[in-house]
């Protein structure tokens, strides 16, 4: 090939690359705009699954706590040391409070999004 043919070939390739790059940039901008226009509920939809997981873990933890609290009290009575018994009650209370707070925060986020969407 002559130098002129090589230059023309390179220009064609560069033109193809720049055209493809422009289309890619346009798609990228369009995707960004779509993400910006989505509501909070749409962006953080996975939090509903997280809420269900927290609720399920609360139920399981409560069942096991109820089953073991009697045995823990009997053990504490035999050892005449109620530290373990009170520690388990306090830890259960903290986990329950934490779980309820997480669920409430997610509900607040979705309610805030609904109120914001209604005002627009």
Secondary structure, DSSP 8 states (H G I E B T S, - for coil): --HHHHHHHHHHHHHHHHHHHHHHHHHHHHHHHHHHHS-HHHHTTHHHHHHHHHHHHHHHHHHHHHHHHHHHHHHHHHHT--HHHHHHHHHHHHHHHHHHHHHHHHHHHHHHHHHHHHH-
